[in-house]
Amino acid sequence: MLTQRRKDAKFSLEVPIESFVSENIWDAPHGFDKLGFDKLGFDKLSHRAALQFSQGFFALTKLCALASLRQNRNLGVTVTRRQTLSGKAYLIGAGPGRPDLITVRGLNLLRQADVVLYDWLVAPQLVAQARPNAIQVFVGKAHDRHKLEQDTITDLLVEYVRAGHHVARLKGGDPSVFGHVAEEAQALAAAGLEFEIVPGVSSALAAPAYAGIPVTSRGYSTAFAVVTGHEAPGKADSNTEWNALAHIPTLIVLMGLHRVDLVCTTLIAAGRAASTPAAVISRATTREQRVVRATLADLPAALHAANLPTPAILIIGEVVGLGAALEWFVPSLVEEGFEAFEQIEQREL
C-alpha cells in the first residue's frame, strides 16, 4: 500500500480502494473539471483512494478520490476532484415541494455532500437522496416556530465548511427569493470560505403554474412583482410601497396567508379594483395542493371558510381568471406531500 503526504495538507492518500462515483461536479463552474492525480502531487494510484483528515471538533473520514474505472481496472484512470481539499457550501434551491422539480446540478451536489442542512419545505424524498453516512441536520422554520434561529443556522453552516465538509444547504424554492441566501453567503465570504449558489424553481412561479395561472400573458399582464407577506401593510420600519404594488399587473405575495385580510384591504384602498381576480394556492405541486379563487374583495371570507394550511401564496391580477380553463394539475395523482414540522422534529430526536 502506497502512502504519500503533501507538505501543505493535513491528509494522506492510500491505495488501493475499489468503488466510488464516476463523476464529480464539485467546483466545476463550467461543467466537469477533469483533474489528474498528478496535479494533486501524487504519482500513480490503483483503483481507489481514501482520504483521512481531522480538523477541529468535526473530525471525519471521507472518500476523496472520484474516478471513472476502466473495465480492465488499470492505473490510467481519469480523476475528477477538487484541487483544494477545503470545505465548501452549496446553497441549493430544492424547488417548490415536488421532489423532481429540483435542478440536476442541485441533486448531484446533494448526493455528494458530507453534510445536509435542510429546511422544513424540502421534500423528504430529496433528503433521502443524501449519502447514507452524510450528517443530516433539520434547521426548518415555520411561521410560528423555528427549529433554530437564522444566526445559529448561519454559524453552523460556517463551522461545518471551515471543518472541511462539503455542505448542501437545502432551501425550499429558490435560495435567492426570501431564502436568507445573502446572509449565509456573506458569512461564508467573511470567513474566507468557498460557496456556490445553486438556483431553484421558486414557488412564486411554480405555484401559479400548477394552478393553471401564467404570471404574464399578452393582453393581460406584461409585468409581475413578488413581495413577502412579512412586510404586510402597517409593519413598523417596512420600506415596501404597497401603494405602488397595487398597480403592478400581477402581484404575488409569499408567506402572507395570515395577512391576506390586511393585504387585500390595503390594495383596494390604494386603487386596485375590488373585482380583481385573486387566488391563494396552498401546498403547491404536491398531493395536498388546494386553490381558493375569489375577487380581491371576497378573498378573505373565502379563505376563512377554506381554512388552508401553509405554505401558501397569494396571486392577484387578471391572469388569475385564466386559471379555471388552464388548470391541468391533478393532486391526487401525486404521491409526495409536505411533511409535518412536528414529524420531522421527532425523527431528528
N, C-alpha and C positions, 0 to 999 in steps of 0.2 A: 504494500500500500504506500502510495506516494503522498507526502505531506509537504506543502510549500507555503511559507508565510511571507506576506508582504510586509515591509518595514513600516509602511504608512497606514496599516489597517489592523484592527483588533479581531482577526479571524484566521482560520485555517481552512484550506480546501483539502479534502481527502478523496481518494478514489480506490476502488470503483463503487458505483451505485447503479441501480437499474431501471428506475421508472420516473418519468416526470413529463410535464406538459410540453407539447411540441412547439408552441408559440407563446411568446411573452410580449405584451404590449406596454409594459411599464416604460415610461419615459420615451415613448415613440411619438413625437409631436406630429409627424407626417406619415404615420403608418408603423410598420415593424422595423425596429432598429436592430440590424444584424451585427453582432459583435463576435469576434473570435476570442477564445480564452487567452490567446497570446496578448491581446490588448489589456487583459486584466493582470498580466505579469506571470502567467503560467505557461509552461511549455506544451505538455500534452495531457490529455485526460482519457480515461477509458469511458465506460458507458454512463456514468453519473457522478455527481459530486455533492458533497454535503457541506453546508456552511454552518459553523457553530460560532456563535458570538454571544457575549454578555455585555450589557450596557445599562447602568443604573439598576433600579429595582425591578425593571421589566426584562430580566434575563430570559433568553429564549433560545430555542433551537429551531432553525428553519431551513427549508430547502432553498438552495441558491441557484444551482445550475439548471437551465432550461434548454433543451436541445431537441433537434429532430433526429431520432435514432435511425440510422440506416439498417436495412434488413440484415446485412452481414455484421452489424454491430462493430464496425471498425472504429478507428480513432479519428476519422476525418469528419466529425460531426460539426454542423453549424450551430453555434450557440447564440441565443438571443438573451441578453442580460444587461442590466444597468452597469454603466461604467462606475458609478458611485454606488456604494452599498449603504448609504444612509437611508433613513426612512422617508416616506413621502405620503401626503394626504391627497385623497381623491374625493372631491366634494361632488357627489353624484346625484343627479336628479333621477328618482326612481319612477317618475310618472304619476298619473292621477289616481291610481288604485289598482287597475287591472295589471297583473304582473308582466304580461307580454308586451306592454307599452313602454318598457324601459328600452334605452338605446342599446345597440350591440356593444358599443365600447363600454358603456356603464356595466353591463352584465359581465363582460370579460374581466374587467377590473375587480368587480365584486368577487368573482370566483378565484382570484389570485391573492386577495387581501389576507394579511395576517390578523387584522382586527376589523370588526364591523361595528360601527356606532350607528344605530338606526332609529328613525323617528316612528311615531305611532302610525302614521298613514302609509307606511311602507308595507306592501303585501307580504304576509308570512311566507308565501311561496318564493319570494325573492330572497328573503333572509335565509331560507333553506338552501339556497344556491351557494352559500359560503362554504369554504373548505371545512371538512369535519373537525379539524384541530384549530380553526380560527377562533379567536376570542370574540364573543358577541356581547354587546352592551346595549341595552334598551335605554334610550335617552329621550323618550317621547314626551310631548306636551299636548294637552288638550285645553279647551277654553277655560276649564275650571280646575285643572290640576296639572302639575309639572312633575315629572319623574326627577329631573334635575333642572336647575336654573341654567339659563344660557351661559353665564360666565363660567359655571362649573363644567359645562359641556365643552366649551372652548378650551379651558385649561386641560381637560382630559385628552382632548384631541392633540394638543401641543405636546403633552407628556408622552403619549404613545409614539408620535412621529419622532420626537427627539431621541427616544429609546431605540430607534432603528426599525420600527414597524412600518409596513405599508398599510395604511388605514383607509378603508372605504367608509366615508361619511355619507350614509344613505338618507336622502331627504325626499319627502313627498313632492310630486310635481317637478318644477324646475328650481334648482337651488338659488337662482338669482332673483326669483319672484317671491318676495317676502319670506325668504328661507334663511336669513341670517348669514348668508354666504360671505358678505363683506366683512362682518365682524370676525368670522373664523379665519378667513384668508388674511386679514390684517394681522391677526395674532401670529399666524404661521410665518408671515413675511417678517414681522418684527423679531421673531426668534431665529430668523435665518434659515427656515426650513422650506423644503420644496412642497409645492402643491399644484393641483390641476383642478380646474372647474369643468365638470362634465355635464353639459346641458341635458335637460329632461323635458318631457311633454308636460306643459303646465295645465293644471285643471282649469285655468282661466279660458283656455281654448278647447280642451278636451271635453269638459262637461257640457258646454253648449252643443258641440258636435254630436255627442252621444244623445242629446235631446232633439236632434234634428234642427238645431239653430245655428246658422252661419253667423259669425260675428260681423262680417261685412257682406254686402250684396249690392250689386248695381241697382240703383233705383231706390234702395232702402237705407244703406249706410256705407259711407266711404271712410269712416274713422271709428276707432273704439278706444276706450280708456279702461285701465284696470286699477282699482283702488282697494285698499284694505278696510274692512269694516271696523277695525280697531281705531281708525281715525274718523269715527262717526261724528256727525254734526254735534257741536256742543262740547267736544272734548277740549279740555284746557291745553294750551300751548300747541294745538294742532295747526299745521300750515296747509291743510287740504282745503282747496277752494271749491266747496260744494256748489256754490252759485255758478261757477264756470262749468263744473261737471254736469250740471243739469242740461246743458246744451250740447253735450257730446252725443252723436247719433246712437252709439251703442255703449252703454256703461255696464261694466262688470265689477261686482263687489265680492271680494273674497273674505271669508271669516266674518261675515256680517249677519248670520242667521238670527242672532239675538238682538239685533239693532235694526231690523227691517222696518219697523214702525217709524222710527226716527228718520231713517234714510228716505223713505217714501214721502213723508210729510215735508221734509226739507226740500226735496227736489220739486215737489209740486209748488211749494211756496216760492221757489226760485224761478218758476216759469215753465216747468215741464208739464205737459198736458196730463191731466188725471187719467185720461183714457189710454195712455201709452201702454202697449203690451209689456208685460213683465213675467218673469218666471223664476222660481227657485228650484235648483237641481241638487238633490241630496244623494250623497254616496255614489257619485257618477262613475260610470264604466264598470260597476260591479253588479252582482245579483240583487243588491239592495237598492239600486237606483230608483228614485221616485222624483217625479216632476210635478210641481204645482204651478199652474198658469192662471193669470188674472190680469186685470188692469192695475196700473200703479196705485190707484186709489183703493182698490179692493184686495190687493195682495196681503196686507197684514191680517185681515179677517180670515182669508182663505188659508193662510199659514197656521193661524191659531187652531183652526179646525183639523188641519192635516197632521200637526204635531211631528214634523220631520226631524230626524236626528242629524247631528253634524257628522262629517263635514258637509257643507252645502255652499253653493254660490248663488248670488243674485245677478240676473241679467235683465237689463231694461233697454227697450228700443223696439222699433218697428220690425226688426228682423225676428223678434220672438214670435211674431204672428205666422212666420213660415214653419214653425216647429210642428204644428198639428199635421201638416201634409208631408213633411220631410222626416218625421220620426221613424227611425229604422231599427233602433236597438231594442232587443228583447231580453230584459234582465234575467228572466227565468232560464235562459239558455246558457248562462254563465255560471260557473261553479264558484268563482272567487268572490270574496266579500271582505270588508274590513273586520279586523279582529278587535274585540272589546279591549279597552285600555286596561281594565282590571285583569283580564285573562292573560295579557302579556306580562303584567307585573307578577302574577302568580307563577308563571312559567319561569321567570327570571330568578325566583327565590331558590 
